[in-house]
């Protein structure tokens, strides 16, 4: 059973939310759970959820008030979301403050996430496994020979998966990229 978020987006003094507020709060809570499952801060998920379901850009002060969170925490997490490419700063005519909106293109988000994961985790894992296997081919102390042989066998098994796994990931990324392009076209139409 999924845990319920502690977040409640109701403004003080409002007892029961209407359908819009209820849907907004459910969406924000869902985005919080999703970002936490990806190892990101819960606040980043709440901010993204709020911006994604709010029709107009919001200032840091408005986000802070709506989420009942410190402006400093909002600022730090906004920068994280900007670096991920899922929020952007926009300017509102006649106001000097910066405003933010979600760049709510889910296919693009998943494409970027999995591409970075492949580049930063999967490929380096296989590179490291290969280097370790090469190292283990060198001289090994007699007391470590049995352990070294077991580790070499494990590494060979993992390295045997490199080509099919990377091919599968490349195919998945290609399809996600196609969806992202399609999604971008629909947004611009």
Sine and cosine of phi, psi and omega as CSV:
sin_phi,cos_phi,sin_psi,cos_psi,sin_omega,cos_omega
0.00,0.00,0.74,-0.67,-0.03,-1.00
-0.94,0.34,0.60,-0.80,0.07,-1.00
-0.97,0.23,0.58,-0.82,0.07,-1.00
-1.00,0.09,0.61,-0.80,0.02,-1.00
-0.95,0.30,0.51,-0.86,0.09,-1.00
-0.97,0.25,-0.25,0.97,-0.06,-1.00
-0.92,0.40,0.73,-0.68,0.17,-0.99
-0.68,-0.73,0.92,-0.39,-0.11,-0.99
-0.99,0.15,0.08,1.00,-0.02,-1.00
-0.91,0.41,0.69,-0.72,0.08,-1.00
-0.96,0.28,0.50,-0.86,0.05,-1.00
-0.83,0.56,0.68,-0.74,0.03,-1.00
1.00,-0.07,-0.21,0.98,0.04,-1.00
-0.99,-0.16,0.90,-0.44,-0.10,-0.99
-0.98,0.22,-0.81,0.59,-0.05,-1.00
-0.83,-0.56,0.77,-0.63,-0.01,-1.00
-0.97,0.26,0.50,-0.87,0.13,-0.99
-0.98,0.18,-0.04,-1.00,-0.07,-1.00
-0.87,0.49,-0.64,0.77,0.03,-1.00
-0.89,0.46,-0.75,0.66,-0.01,-1.00
-0.89,0.45,-0.64,0.77,0.02,-1.00
-0.90,0.43,-0.71,0.70,0.02,-1.00
-0.90,0.44,-0.68,0.74,0.02,-1.00
-0.87,0.50,-0.74,0.68,-0.03,-1.00
-0.90,0.43,-0.62,0.78,0.05,-1.00
-0.91,0.42,-0.65,0.76,0.00,-1.00
-0.91,0.42,-0.71,0.71,0.01,-1.00
-0.87,0.49,-0.69,0.72,0.02,-1.00
-0.89,0.45,-0.63,0.78,0.02,-1.00
-0.91,0.42,-0.68,0.73,0.02,-1.00
-0.90,0.44,-0.57,0.82,0.06,-1.00
-0.88,0.47,-0.75,0.66,0.00,-1.00
-0.88,0.47,-0.66,0.75,-0.03,-1.00
-0.91,0.42,-0.73,0.69,-0.03,-1.00
-0.91,0.42,-0.61,0.79,0.04,-1.00
-0.89,0.45,-0.62,0.79,0.01,-1.00
-0.91,0.41,-0.38,0.92,0.07,-1.00
-1.00,-0.05,0.13,0.99,0.05,-1.00
0.99,0.13,0.29,0.96,0.01,-1.00
-0.99,-0.16,0.29,-0.96,0.02,-1.00
-0.91,0.43,0.59,-0.81,0.02,-1.00
-0.85,0.52,-0.64,0.77,-0.02,-1.00
-0.88,0.48,-0.60,0.80,0.04,-1.00
-0.86,0.50,-0.66,0.75,0.02,-1.00
-0.92,0.40,-0.65,0.76,0.02,-1.00
-0.91,0.41,-0.66,0.75,0.02,-1.00
-0.89,0.45,-0.75,0.66,-0.01,-1.00
-0.86,0.50,-0.70,0.71,0.01,-1.00
-0.86,0.52,-0.70,0.71,0.01,-1.00
-0.89,0.46,-0.75,0.67,-0.02,-1.00
-0.91,0.41,-0.58,0.82,-0.03,-1.00
-0.94,0.34,-0.50,0.87,-0.08,-1.00
-0.97,-0.26,0.03,1.00,0.04,-1.00
-0.99,-0.17,0.79,-0.62,-0.11,-0.99
-0.94,0.35,-0.36,0.93,-0.06,-1.00
-0.87,-0.49,0.46,-0.89,0.08,-1.00
-0.86,0.52,0.43,-0.90,-0.03,-1.00
-0.78,-0.62,0.56,-0.83,0.07,-1.00
-0.99,0.14,0.24,-0.97,0.06,-1.00
-0.85,0.53,-0.65,0.76,0.01,-1.00
-0.88,0.48,-0.69,0.72,0.00,-1.00
-0.91,0.42,-0.66,0.75,0.02,-1.00
-0.90,0.44,-0.71,0.70,-0.01,-1.00
-0.86,0.51,-0.71,0.70,0.00,-1.00
-0.91,0.42,-0.73,0.69,-0.06,-1.00
-0.90,0.44,-0.62,0.79,-0.05,-1.00
-1.00,-0.08,0.00,1.00,-0.03,-1.00
0.78,0.63,0.76,0.65,-0.02,-1.00
-0.77,-0.63,0.43,-0.90,0.00,-1.00
-0.89,0.45,0.62,-0.78,-0.01,-1.00
-0.87,0.50,-0.56,0.83,0.00,-1.00
-0.90,0.44,-0.67,0.74,0.04,-1.00
-0.92,0.40,-0.62,0.79,0.05,-1.00
-0.88,0.47,-0.72,0.69,-0.03,-1.00
-0.87,0.49,-0.73,0.69,0.00,-1.00
-0.87,0.49,-0.70,0.71,-0.06,-1.00
-0.97,0.26,-0.49,0.87,0.10,-1.00
-0.89,0.46,-0.68,0.73,0.02,-1.00
-0.89,0.46,-0.65,0.76,0.06,-1.00
-0.86,0.51,-0.73,0.68,-0.01,-1.00
-0.91,0.41,-0.60,0.80,0.07,-1.00
-0.90,0.43,-0.68,0.74,0.01,-1.00
-0.90,0.44,-0.50,0.87,0.06,-1.00
-0.98,0.19,-0.22,0.98,0.03,-1.00
0.99,0.16,0.38,0.93,-0.03,-1.00
-0.93,-0.38,-0.05,1.00,0.22,-0.98
-0.69,-0.73,0.35,-0.94,0.04,-1.00
-0.57,-0.82,0.47,-0.88,0.04,-1.00
-1.00,0.09,0.70,-0.71,0.03,-1.00
-0.76,-0.65,0.34,-0.94,0.00,-1.00
-0.95,-0.32,0.67,-0.74,0.04,-1.00
-0.96,-0.27,0.81,-0.58,-0.06,-1.00
-0.84,0.55,0.74,-0.67,0.05,-1.00
1.00,0.08,0.04,1.00,-0.01,-1.00
-0.75,-0.66,0.77,-0.64,-0.05,-1.00
-0.99,0.14,-0.29,0.96,-0.01,-1.00
-0.94,0.33,0.44,-0.90,0.13,-0.99
-0.99,0.13,0.59,-0.81,0.06,-1.00
-0.86,-0.52,0.36,-0.93,-0.06,-1.00
-0.76,-0.65,0.52,-0.85,0.10,-1.00
-0.63,-0.78,0.39,-0.92,0.04,-1.00
-0.98,0.18,0.61,-0.80,0.16,-0.99
-0.98,-0.18,0.99,0.11,-0.23,-0.97
-1.00,0.03,0.95,0.31,0.08,-1.00
-0.87,-0.49,1.00,-0.08,-0.17,-0.98
-0.90,0.44,-0.63,0.78,0.01,-1.00
-0.90,0.45,-0.65,0.76,0.04,-1.00
-0.90,0.43,-0.65,0.76,0.03,-1.00
-0.87,0.50,-0.75,0.66,0.01,-1.00
-0.91,0.40,-0.62,0.78,0.04,-1.00
-0.86,0.51,-0.78,0.62,-0.01,-1.00
-0.87,0.49,-0.68,0.73,-0.03,-1.00
-0.88,0.47,-0.76,0.65,-0.06,-1.00
-0.96,0.30,-0.54,0.84,0.05,-1.00
-0.91,0.42,-0.72,0.69,0.03,-1.00
-0.89,0.45,-0.65,0.76,0.03,-1.00
-0.88,0.48,-0.66,0.75,0.02,-1.00
-0.91,0.41,-0.70,0.71,-0.04,-1.00
-0.94,0.34,-0.59,0.80,-0.12,-0.99
-0.99,-0.12,-0.30,0.95,-0.07,-1.00
-0.81,-0.58,-0.80,0.60,-0.12,-0.99
-0.93,0.36,-0.80,0.59,-0.02,-1.00
-0.89,0.45,-0.73,0.69,0.06,-1.00
-0.87,0.50,-0.55,0.83,0.06,-1.00
-0.87,0.50,-0.77,0.64,-0.02,-1.00
-0.91,0.41,-0.61,0.79,0.06,-1.00
-0.87,0.49,-0.71,0.71,0.00,-1.00
-0.91,0.42,-0.68,0.74,0.03,-1.00
-0.87,0.49,-0.67,0.74,0.02,-1.00
-0.89,0.45,-0.69,0.72,0.02,-1.00
-0.90,0.44,-0.65,0.76,0.02,-1.00
-0.91,0.42,-0.64,0.77,0.04,-1.00
-0.89,0.46,-0.68,0.73,0.05,-1.00
-0.87,0.49,-0.69,0.73,0.00,-1.00
-0.88,0.47,-0.65,0.76,-0.02,-1.00
-0.93,0.36,-0.26,0.97,0.06,-1.00
-0.97,0.25,-0.21,0.98,0.02,-1.00
-0.98,0.21,-0.22,-0.97,0.00,-1.00
-0.93,0.37,0.74,-0.67,0.02,-1.00
-0.83,-0.55,0.70,-0.71,0.05,-1.00
-0.85,0.52,0.59,-0.81,-0.04,-1.00
-0.80,0.60,-0.59,0.81,-0.02,-1.00
-0.95,0.31,-0.25,0.97,-0.02,-1.00
-0.96,-0.28,-0.01,1.00,-0.10,-0.99
-0.86,0.52,-0.74,0.67,-0.03,-1.00
-0.89,0.46,-0.73,0.68,0.03,-1.00
-0.88,0.47,-0.67,0.75,-0.01,-1.00
-0.88,0.48,-0.65,0.76,0.01,-1.00
-0.91,0.42,-0.65,0.76,0.04,-1.00
-0.90,0.44,-0.68,0.73,0.00,-1.00
-0.92,0.40,-0.66,0.76,0.03,-1.00
-0.87,0.49,-0.65,0.76,0.02,-1.00
-0.90,0.44,-0.70,0.72,0.04,-1.00
-0.87,0.49,-0.71,0.71,-0.01,-1.00
-0.90,0.45,-0.65,0.76,0.04,-1.00
-0.89,0.46,-0.65,0.76,0.03,-1.00
-0.88,0.47,-0.69,0.73,0.01,-1.00
-0.92,0.40,-0.69,0.72,-0.02,-1.00
-0.92,0.40,-0.44,0.90,0.06,-1.00
-0.91,0.42,-0.39,0.92,0.01,-1.00
-1.00,0.09,-0.21,0.98,-0.12,-0.99
-0.83,0.56,-0.84,0.55,-0.09,-1.00
-0.88,0.47,-0.79,0.61,-0.02,-1.00
-0.91,0.42,-0.59,0.81,-0.01,-1.00
-0.92,0.38,-0.71,0.70,0.01,-1.00
-0.91,0.42,-0.59,0.81,0.05,-1.00
-0.90,0.44,-0.68,0.73,0.03,-1.00
-0.89,0.45,-0.71,0.70,0.02,-1.00
-0.89,0.45,-0.65,0.76,0.04,-1.00
-0.88,0.47,-0.66,0.75,0.02,-1.00
-0.89,0.45,-0.72,0.70,0.02,-1.00
-0.87,0.50,-0.72,0.70,0.01,-1.00
-0.89,0.45,-0.63,0.78,0.03,-1.00
-0.88,0.47,-0.69,0.72,0.02,-1.00
-0.93,0.38,-0.63,0.78,0.06,-1.00
-0.90,0.44,-0.63,0.77,0.02,-1.00
-0.90,0.45,-0.66,0.75,0.06,-1.00
-0.87,0.50,-0.68,0.74,0.04,-1.00
-0.90,0.43,-0.64,0.76,0.00,-1.00
-0.90,0.44,-0.66,0.75,0.04,-1.00
-0.90,0.43,-0.69,0.72,0.03,-1.00
-0.88,0.47,-0.69,0.73,0.00,-1.00
-0.89,0.45,-0.66,0.75,0.01,-1.00
-0.90,0.44,-0.67,0.74,0.04,-1.00
-0.88,0.48,-0.65,0.76,0.01,-1.00
-0.92,0.38,-0.59,0.80,0.03,-1.00
-0.92,0.39,-0.57,0.82,-0.03,-1.00
-0.99,0.14,-0.26,0.97,-0.05,-1.00
-0.97,0.24,0.00,0.00,0.00,0.00
